[in-house]
Amino acid sequence: MAAEPGPDFRWGVLLRSSKLKKVQLPDGTFKLIEESTSRQDLELIHHIRDERMGIIVDSYKDIASAWQPGAKRPRFKHALVDLAAGYIDGIACLAVDRLTRRRDQVRPILNAMEEMGGRLFFLWDELDTASDDPDTELRLHELVARAEREAERTSRRYKLVAKHRAQKGLHHGSGRRAYGHSRDWRSLVDDEAGRLLEAATAVGEGKAVWTITREWNQNGVPTIGGGYRWHAATLRRMLTSPRMIGAREFEGALIRVEYMPPIVPEELWRKVRAKLLENPQKRGPRESRELTNIALCGICGLPLVAQIDRAGPVYICKKRPSQPGACGGIVILVSKLDAKVNEEVVAFLNDKQRATALLDQHKLVLQP
């Protein structure tokens, strides 16, 4: 181990980035409510402080699942780089499942810890690789195996619920009202449904989706969340959804939902769907900047994209097919964020120990 346990031990705390839920209040306004993950993570931070286990040098928040294969967890990678550079001495997590839920990742993680002389600590599981217990690695494997089984069971349960509802001809709700339909899906919201029908008719006649959303934004058409910014990807997703004809899709088949009234005639819907999915219209070159899909939103943790706004080029958290869960809560001038990142990069490169550790991971040589 690179450093001995004690009050001067330097920890990097691996946290789960907390999501913000938009909740509608009785007066019609909306409020962002933080989920409980941040409060749980405070338990870990307080424990390290109260037990005088060391000092917390940095925290690393990722929103991606520790079970999903191929999930992007850039902050976890940053923690490994800082460990290799000697910036931190160990990584602390609330529980093993915050680090990983896949058995095939245990050995590579342990290999990395052994190579770097690092330490792992999990509060809820009472597991510390600095202990003299010979069964520590075995317990870690068992805990990860249990977490993987729980994740697999949860996945199967959700799939069975979706299959059961599809077989019964029931909609698969997301917890919030769908634009154009009432909350119980049994009636239409006339002004919204009429707007969708007009949009579908216009697309069928050759009008571009982004032209429609631009007009809606100019005319102040409210979104389902109470905002006034429409995105072409959002409208495209609505117009191609089977709920436009009172149906849902499951395993490639259309299933009619008897109580769901259609918004668009089926013939028109199929024409629009073919235009938007099978032969989509193409725009000119999109605005692209250095940090596009690299900079992360500070609220939802998903990548930002660049676009031209009234204030000029901006990075924005934007819903799009590749990131449907984007919160839309961040807009920042390109010039300001680029300048800040340039400053941070220069500072990082001037710290030769940390820069060398990063290059070593990729087998590169830092020139004098």
KEVEX-689654 format. One record per residue (C-alpha): y, z, x; residue number from 1. Coordinates in nm, 3 decimals, decimal comma, m for minus. Each point is the difference from the previous one (the first is absolute). Last residue first. Layout:
! KEVEX-689654
+---------+---------+---------+-----+
|      yy |      zz |      xx | seq |
+---------+---------+---------+-----+
|       Y |       Z |       X | NUM |
...
+---------+---------+---------+-----+
//
This chain:
! KEVEX-689654
+---------+---------+---------+-----+
|      yy |      zz |      xx | seq |
+---------+---------+---------+-----+
|   1,706 |  m2,140 |   1,071 | 368 |
|  m0,237 |  m0,210 |  m0,215 | 367 |
|  m0,200 |   0,183 |  m0,268 | 366 |
|  m0,353 |  m0,138 |   0,001 | 365 |
|  m0,191 |  m0,083 |  m0,317 | 364 |
|  m0,346 |   0,120 |  m0,106 | 363 |
|   0,101 |   0,030 |  m0,368 | 362 |
|  m0,045 |   0,376 |  m0,010 | 361 |
|   0,146 |   0,018 |   0,349 | 360 |
|   0,319 |  m0,163 |  m0,130 | 359 |
|   0,057 |   0,284 |  m0,245 | 358 |
|  m0,067 |   0,267 |   0,264 | 357 |
|   0,233 |  m0,180 |   0,243 | 356 |
|   0,283 |   0,003 |  m0,254 | 355 |
|  m0,048 |   0,374 |  m0,064 | 354 |
|   0,009 |   0,088 |   0,371 | 353 |
|   0,283 |  m0,245 |   0,080 | 352 |
|   0,243 |   0,152 |  m0,249 | 351 |
|   0,264 |  m0,269 |   0,049 | 350 |
|  m0,210 |  m0,229 |  m0,219 | 349 |
|   0,019 |   0,253 |  m0,284 | 348 |
|   0,378 |   0,041 |   0,028 | 347 |
|   0,047 |  m0,378 |   0,000 | 346 |
|  m0,225 |  m0,030 |  m0,305 | 345 |
|   0,192 |   0,273 |  m0,187 | 344 |
|   0,338 |  m0,166 |   0,063 | 343 |
|  m0,132 |  m0,341 |  m0,101 | 342 |
|  m0,146 |   0,159 |  m0,315 | 341 |
|   0,340 |   0,145 |  m0,096 | 340 |
|   0,179 |  m0,330 |   0,063 | 339 |
|  m0,257 |  m0,191 |  m0,205 | 338 |
|   0,035 |   0,251 |  m0,284 | 337 |
|   0,380 |  m0,027 |  m0,010 | 336 |
|   0,024 |  m0,379 |   0,037 | 335 |
|  m0,270 |  m0,063 |  m0,261 | 334 |
|   0,193 |   0,202 |  m0,259 | 333 |
|  m0,215 |   0,247 |  m0,190 | 332 |
|  m0,152 |  m0,004 |  m0,351 | 331 |
|  m0,268 |   0,257 |  m0,089 | 330 |
|  m0,132 |   0,113 |  m0,341 | 329 |
|  m0,195 |  m0,307 |  m0,108 | 328 |
|  m0,317 |   0,209 |  m0,040 | 327 |
|  m0,249 |  m0,244 |   0,153 | 326 |
|  m0,338 |   0,029 |  m0,175 | 325 |
|  m0,045 |  m0,374 |  m0,054 | 324 |
|   0,001 |  m0,058 |   0,379 | 323 |
|  m0,167 |  m0,338 |   0,076 | 322 |
|   0,097 |  m0,145 |  m0,338 | 321 |
|   0,360 |   0,124 |   0,032 | 320 |
|   0,196 |   0,315 |  m0,090 | 319 |
|   0,293 |   0,046 |   0,237 | 318 |
|   0,110 |   0,266 |   0,247 | 317 |
|   0,303 |  m0,174 |   0,147 | 316 |
|   0,134 |  m0,102 |   0,339 | 315 |
|   0,343 |  m0,157 |  m0,035 | 314 |
|   0,187 |  m0,317 |   0,100 | 313 |
|   0,351 |  m0,009 |  m0,156 | 312 |
|   0,183 |   0,248 |  m0,224 | 311 |
|  m0,065 |  m0,215 |  m0,307 | 310 |
|  m0,366 |  m0,010 |   0,100 | 309 |
|  m0,201 |  m0,240 |   0,218 | 308 |
|  m0,363 |   0,102 |   0,049 | 307 |
|  m0,220 |   0,186 |   0,243 | 306 |
|  m0,330 |   0,178 |  m0,064 | 305 |
|  m0,094 |   0,367 |   0,030 | 304 |
|  m0,353 |   0,127 |   0,057 | 303 |
|  m0,145 |   0,284 |  m0,216 | 302 |
|   0,056 |   0,373 |   0,066 | 301 |
|   0,096 |   0,083 |  m0,360 | 300 |
|   0,327 |   0,185 |   0,063 | 299 |
|   0,099 |  m0,069 |   0,364 | 298 |
|  m0,087 |  m0,369 |  m0,041 | 297 |
|  m0,167 |  m0,138 |   0,313 | 296 |
|   0,137 |  m0,238 |   0,263 | 295 |
|  m0,265 |  m0,249 |   0,111 | 294 |
|  m0,032 |  m0,241 |  m0,295 | 293 |
|   0,334 |  m0,158 |   0,097 | 292 |
|   0,134 |   0,185 |   0,306 | 291 |
|   0,107 |  m0,308 |   0,198 | 290 |
|   0,153 |  m0,178 |  m0,298 | 289 |
|  m0,117 |  m0,257 |  m0,253 | 288 |
|   0,190 |  m0,148 |  m0,294 | 287 |
|  m0,234 |  m0,237 |  m0,176 | 286 |
|  m0,017 |  m0,372 |   0,078 | 285 |
|   0,039 |  m0,219 |  m0,311 | 284 |
|  m0,179 |   0,074 |  m0,322 | 283 |
|  m0,341 |  m0,123 |  m0,107 | 282 |
|  m0,124 |  m0,047 |  m0,354 | 281 |
|  m0,350 |   0,125 |  m0,068 | 280 |
|  m0,279 |  m0,247 |  m0,082 | 279 |
|  m0,306 |   0,205 |  m0,094 | 278 |
|   0,164 |   0,336 |  m0,058 | 277 |
|   0,346 |  m0,063 |  m0,143 | 276 |
|  m0,050 |  m0,341 |  m0,160 | 275 |
|  m0,354 |   0,071 |  m0,122 | 274 |
|   0,108 |   0,334 |  m0,145 | 273 |
|   0,291 |  m0,165 |  m0,181 | 272 |
|  m0,228 |  m0,260 |  m0,159 | 271 |
|  m0,257 |   0,265 |  m0,090 | 270 |
|   0,273 |   0,214 |  m0,156 | 269 |
|   0,138 |  m0,296 |  m0,201 | 268 |
|  m0,343 |  m0,072 |  m0,152 | 267 |
|  m0,060 |   0,370 |  m0,062 | 266 |
|   0,321 |   0,055 |  m0,195 | 265 |
|   0,216 |   0,267 |   0,173 | 264 |
|   0,059 |   0,365 |  m0,101 | 263 |
|  m0,345 |   0,081 |  m0,137 | 262 |
|  m0,058 |   0,316 |  m0,208 | 261 |
|  m0,237 |   0,258 |   0,153 | 260 |
|  m0,224 |   0,165 |  m0,265 | 259 |
|  m0,290 |  m0,241 |   0,038 | 258 |
|  m0,010 |  m0,005 |   0,381 | 257 |
|  m0,162 |  m0,331 |   0,089 | 256 |
|  m0,199 |  m0,014 |   0,323 | 255 |
|   0,068 |  m0,275 |   0,254 | 254 |
|  m0,270 |  m0,024 |   0,270 | 253 |
|   0,043 |   0,000 |   0,379 | 252 |
|  m0,153 |   0,343 |   0,054 | 251 |
|   0,231 |   0,151 |  m0,263 | 250 |
|   0,314 |  m0,160 |  m0,142 | 249 |
|   0,195 |   0,137 |  m0,294 | 248 |
|   0,111 |  m0,159 |  m0,326 | 247 |
|   0,289 |  m0,009 |  m0,246 | 246 |
|   0,129 |  m0,344 |   0,107 | 245 |
|   0,273 |   0,129 |   0,235 | 244 |
|  m0,245 |   0,283 |   0,082 | 243 |
|  m0,188 |  m0,257 |   0,209 | 242 |
|   0,262 |   0,037 |   0,279 | 241 |
|   0,146 |  m0,325 |   0,136 | 240 |
|   0,344 |   0,059 |  m0,154 | 239 |
|   0,013 |   0,361 |   0,116 | 238 |
|  m0,101 |  m0,071 |   0,362 | 237 |
|   0,255 |  m0,282 |   0,020 | 236 |
|   0,268 |   0,233 |  m0,139 | 235 |
|  m0,072 |   0,259 |   0,270 | 234 |
|  m0,024 |  m0,258 |   0,281 | 233 |
|   0,336 |  m0,149 |  m0,104 | 232 |
|   0,171 |   0,337 |   0,041 | 231 |
|   0,226 |   0,162 |  m0,259 | 230 |
|   0,273 |   0,249 |   0,087 | 229 |
|   0,170 |   0,178 |  m0,291 | 228 |
|  m0,166 |   0,341 |  m0,008 | 227 |
|  m0,126 |   0,196 |  m0,301 | 226 |
|  m0,361 |   0,015 |   0,113 | 225 |
|  m0,116 |  m0,272 |  m0,241 | 224 |
|   0,270 |  m0,228 |   0,139 | 223 |
|   0,344 |  m0,043 |  m0,153 | 222 |
|   0,157 |  m0,349 |  m0,041 | 221 |
|   0,345 |   0,018 |   0,162 | 220 |
|   0,098 |  m0,366 |  m0,055 | 219 |
|   0,016 |  m0,079 |   0,373 | 218 |
|  m0,336 |   0,167 |   0,058 | 217 |
|  m0,156 |  m0,191 |  m0,288 | 216 |
|   0,145 |  m0,327 |   0,135 | 215 |
|  m0,148 |   0,069 |   0,344 | 214 |
|  m0,332 |   0,087 |  m0,164 | 213 |
|  m0,005 |  m0,336 |  m0,179 | 212 |
|   0,087 |  m0,196 |   0,314 | 211 |
|  m0,272 |   0,189 |   0,191 | 210 |
|  m0,254 |  m0,111 |  m0,259 | 209 |
|   0,087 |  m0,369 |   0,043 | 208 |
|   0,058 |  m0,214 |  m0,307 | 207 |
|  m0,250 |  m0,280 |  m0,059 | 206 |
|  m0,035 |  m0,019 |  m0,379 | 205 |
|  m0,293 |   0,243 |   0,005 | 204 |
|   0,215 |   0,235 |   0,206 | 203 |
|   0,269 |  m0,010 |  m0,271 | 202 |
|  m0,253 |   0,067 |  m0,276 | 201 |
|  m0,144 |   0,294 |   0,195 | 200 |
|   0,351 |   0,142 |   0,054 | 199 |
|   0,089 |  m0,036 |  m0,369 | 198 |
|  m0,327 |   0,174 |  m0,095 | 197 |
|   0,072 |   0,279 |   0,249 | 196 |
|   0,351 |   0,050 |  m0,143 | 195 |
|  m0,137 |   0,012 |  m0,354 | 194 |
|  m0,255 |   0,261 |   0,103 | 193 |
|   0,276 |   0,213 |   0,154 | 192 |
|   0,229 |  m0,028 |  m0,305 | 191 |
|  m0,285 |   0,064 |  m0,245 | 190 |
|  m0,178 |   0,291 |   0,163 | 189 |
|  m0,344 |  m0,101 |  m0,125 | 188 |
|  m0,268 |   0,208 |  m0,170 | 187 |
|  m0,340 |   0,155 |   0,070 | 186 |
|   0,030 |   0,047 |   0,378 | 185 |
|   0,031 |   0,381 |  m0,045 | 184 |
|   0,320 |   0,007 |   0,212 | 183 |
|   0,144 |  m0,299 |  m0,186 | 182 |
|  m0,039 |  m0,346 |   0,148 | 181 |
|   0,258 |  m0,238 |   0,151 | 180 |
|   0,010 |   0,167 |   0,341 | 179 |
|  m0,307 |   0,218 |   0,044 | 178 |
|   0,049 |   0,372 |  m0,059 | 177 |
|  m0,109 |   0,232 |   0,277 | 176 |
|  m0,333 |   0,170 |   0,073 | 175 |
|  m0,169 |  m0,309 |   0,149 | 174 |
|  m0,193 |  m0,099 |  m0,311 | 173 |
|  m0,332 |  m0,184 |  m0,009 | 172 |
|  m0,010 |  m0,152 |  m0,347 | 171 |
|  m0,301 |   0,055 |  m0,225 | 170 |
|  m0,255 |  m0,263 |  m0,099 | 169 |
|  m0,291 |   0,242 |   0,002 | 168 |
|  m0,167 |  m0,176 |   0,295 | 167 |
|   0,332 |   0,003 |   0,185 | 166 |
|   0,048 |   0,373 |  m0,057 | 165 |
|  m0,349 |   0,075 |   0,137 | 164 |
|   0,052 |  m0,229 |   0,301 | 163 |
|   0,333 |   0,161 |   0,091 | 162 |
|  m0,148 |   0,348 |  m0,035 | 161 |
|  m0,300 |  m0,103 |   0,211 | 160 |
|   0,231 |  m0,135 |   0,273 | 159 |
|   0,198 |   0,324 |   0,004 | 158 |
|  m0,319 |   0,203 |   0,033 | 157 |
|  m0,136 |  m0,223 |   0,276 | 156 |
|   0,317 |   0,048 |   0,206 | 155 |
|  m0,007 |   0,377 |  m0,053 | 154 |
|  m0,366 |   0,013 |   0,104 | 153 |
|   0,074 |  m0,201 |   0,316 | 152 |
|   0,292 |   0,228 |   0,090 | 151 |
|  m0,217 |   0,309 |  m0,054 | 150 |
|  m0,276 |  m0,147 |   0,217 | 149 |
|   0,248 |  m0,078 |   0,277 | 148 |
|   0,142 |   0,354 |  m0,013 | 147 |
|  m0,352 |   0,143 |   0,028 | 146 |
|  m0,079 |  m0,223 |   0,299 | 145 |
|   0,331 |   0,103 |   0,161 | 144 |
|  m0,087 |   0,368 |  m0,041 | 143 |
|  m0,352 |  m0,049 |   0,139 | 142 |
|   0,122 |  m0,196 |   0,305 | 141 |
|   0,261 |   0,269 |   0,072 | 140 |
|  m0,262 |   0,271 |  m0,038 | 139 |
|  m0,221 |  m0,176 |   0,257 | 138 |
|   0,293 |  m0,029 |   0,240 | 137 |
|   0,079 |   0,371 |  m0,031 | 136 |
|  m0,365 |   0,110 |   0,034 | 135 |
|   0,035 |   0,117 |   0,361 | 134 |
|   0,267 |   0,256 |  m0,108 | 133 |
|   0,221 |   0,064 |   0,303 | 132 |
|   0,316 |  m0,075 |  m0,197 | 131 |
|   0,259 |  m0,255 |   0,115 | 130 |
|  m0,142 |  m0,257 |  m0,244 | 129 |
|   0,135 |   0,212 |  m0,285 | 128 |
|  m0,157 |   0,008 |  m0,346 | 127 |
|   0,094 |   0,244 |  m0,275 | 126 |
|  m0,048 |  m0,274 |  m0,264 | 125 |
|   0,327 |   0,083 |  m0,173 | 124 |
|   0,195 |   0,012 |   0,328 | 123 |
|  m0,136 |  m0,296 |   0,196 | 122 |
|   0,077 |  m0,001 |   0,375 | 121 |
|  m0,067 |  m0,279 |   0,250 | 120 |
|   0,062 |   0,029 |   0,374 | 119 |
|   0,081 |  m0,256 |   0,267 | 118 |
|  m0,123 |  m0,061 |   0,354 | 117 |
|   0,088 |  m0,366 |  m0,032 | 116 |
|  m0,351 |  m0,133 |   0,058 | 115 |
|  m0,157 |   0,281 |  m0,202 | 114 |
|   0,236 |  m0,056 |  m0,294 | 113 |
|  m0,056 |  m0,377 |   0,007 | 112 |
|  m0,377 |   0,046 |   0,008 | 111 |
|   0,027 |   0,245 |  m0,289 | 110 |
|   0,192 |  m0,257 |  m0,205 | 109 |
|  m0,249 |  m0,275 |   0,089 | 108 |
|  m0,290 |   0,232 |  m0,098 | 107 |
|   0,145 |   0,096 |  m0,337 | 106 |
|   0,103 |  m0,349 |  m0,118 | 105 |
|  m0,345 |  m0,117 |  m0,117 | 104 |
|  m0,025 |   0,305 |  m0,225 | 103 |
|   0,297 |  m0,105 |  m0,213 | 102 |
|   0,230 |   0,239 |  m0,178 | 101 |
|   0,251 |   0,039 |   0,282 | 100 |
|   0,294 |   0,213 |   0,114 |  99 |
|   0,113 |   0,138 |  m0,334 |  98 |
|  m0,367 |   0,044 |  m0,095 |  97 |
|  m0,038 |   0,249 |   0,286 |  96 |
|   0,243 |   0,241 |  m0,161 |  95 |
|   0,362 |   0,116 |   0,044 |  94 |
|   0,027 |  m0,195 |   0,322 |  93 |
|   0,097 |   0,096 |   0,357 |  92 |
|   0,009 |  m0,238 |   0,298 |  91 |
|   0,005 |   0,128 |   0,358 |  90 |
|   0,189 |   0,017 |   0,328 |  89 |
|   0,314 |  m0,199 |  m0,090 |  88 |
|   0,234 |  m0,207 |   0,220 |  87 |
|  m0,279 |  m0,029 |   0,257 |  86 |
|   0,012 |  m0,380 |  m0,008 |  85 |
|  m0,356 |  m0,025 |  m0,133 |  84 |
|   0,086 |   0,240 |  m0,281 |  83 |
|   0,319 |  m0,192 |  m0,079 |  82 |
|  m0,202 |  m0,323 |  m0,022 |  81 |
|  m0,258 |   0,168 |  m0,223 |  80 |
|   0,276 |   0,130 |  m0,230 |  79 |
|   0,153 |  m0,348 |  m0,020 |  78 |
|  m0,336 |  m0,135 |  m0,114 |  77 |
|  m0,001 |   0,257 |  m0,281 |  76 |
|   0,353 |  m0,114 |  m0,088 |  75 |
|  m0,112 |  m0,361 |  m0,031 |  74 |
|  m0,271 |   0,069 |  m0,259 |  73 |
|  m0,078 |  m0,340 |  m0,148 |  72 |
|  m0,316 |   0,013 |  m0,209 |  71 |
|  m0,276 |  m0,221 |   0,143 |  70 |
|  m0,277 |   0,180 |  m0,185 |  69 |
|   0,130 |   0,232 |  m0,276 |  68 |
|  m0,098 |   0,359 |   0,073 |  67 |
|   0,303 |   0,153 |   0,175 |  66 |
|   0,218 |  m0,141 |  m0,278 |  65 |
|   0,341 |  m0,139 |   0,092 |  64 |
|   0,314 |   0,213 |  m0,039 |  63 |
|   0,041 |   0,093 |   0,365 |  62 |
|   0,220 |   0,277 |   0,135 |  61 |
|   0,001 |   0,106 |   0,365 |  60 |
|   0,175 |   0,326 |   0,089 |  59 |
|   0,149 |   0,090 |   0,338 |  58 |
|   0,031 |   0,282 |   0,252 |  57 |
|  m0,152 |   0,280 |  m0,205 |  56 |
|  m0,016 |   0,311 |   0,218 |  55 |
|  m0,301 |   0,214 |   0,082 |  54 |
|  m0,274 |   0,201 |  m0,168 |  53 |
|   0,236 |   0,290 |  m0,072 |  52 |
|  m0,199 |   0,091 |  m0,313 |  51 |
|   0,315 |  m0,015 |  m0,214 |  50 |
|   0,119 |  m0,332 |   0,144 |  49 |
|  m0,331 |  m0,185 |  m0,014 |  48 |
|  m0,067 |   0,142 |  m0,347 |  47 |
|   0,347 |  m0,093 |  m0,125 |  46 |
|  m0,050 |  m0,365 |   0,102 |  45 |
|  m0,343 |  m0,017 |  m0,164 |  44 |
|   0,124 |   0,152 |  m0,326 |  43 |
|   0,297 |  m0,237 |   0,008 |  42 |
|  m0,251 |  m0,284 |  m0,029 |  41 |
|  m0,101 |   0,123 |  m0,344 |  40 |
|   0,362 |  m0,006 |  m0,116 |  39 |
|   0,034 |  m0,357 |   0,129 |  38 |
|  m0,313 |  m0,112 |  m0,185 |  37 |
|   0,110 |   0,146 |  m0,335 |  36 |
|   0,166 |  m0,311 |  m0,136 |  35 |
|   0,377 |  m0,037 |   0,001 |  34 |
|   0,173 |  m0,068 |  m0,330 |  33 |
|   0,262 |  m0,277 |  m0,017 |  32 |
|   0,208 |   0,030 |  m0,317 |  31 |
|   0,076 |  m0,251 |  m0,273 |  30 |
|   0,248 |   0,018 |  m0,288 |  29 |
|  m0,099 |  m0,043 |  m0,363 |  28 |
|   0,126 |   0,339 |  m0,120 |  27 |
|  m0,360 |   0,125 |  m0,027 |  26 |
|  m0,060 |  m0,067 |   0,373 |  25 |
|  m0,184 |  m0,305 |   0,135 |  24 |
|  m0,207 |   0,071 |   0,311 |  23 |
|   0,004 |  m0,216 |   0,315 |  22 |
|  m0,267 |   0,131 |   0,235 |  21 |
|   0,076 |   0,047 |   0,369 |  20 |
|  m0,286 |  m0,028 |   0,246 |  19 |
|  m0,055 |   0,248 |   0,280 |  18 |
|  m0,098 |  m0,132 |   0,342 |  17 |
|  m0,324 |   0,166 |   0,106 |  16 |
|   0,060 |   0,200 |   0,315 |  15 |
|  m0,127 |  m0,008 |   0,359 |  14 |
|   0,169 |   0,282 |   0,190 |  13 |
|   0,058 |  m0,056 |   0,373 |  12 |
|  m0,038 |   0,330 |   0,174 |  11 |
|   0,129 |   0,126 |   0,334 |  10 |
|  m0,170 |   0,316 |   0,131 |   9 |
|   0,266 |   0,247 |   0,116 |   8 |
|  m0,123 |   0,288 |  m0,221 |   7 |
|  m0,358 |  m0,037 |   0,128 |   6 |
|  m0,294 |  m0,233 |   0,039 |   5 |
|  m0,032 |  m0,143 |   0,353 |   4 |
|   0,135 |  m0,345 |   0,074 |   3 |
|  m0,166 |  m0,324 |   0,115 |   2 |
|  m0,343 |   0,099 |  m0,135 |   1 |
+---------+---------+---------+-----+
//
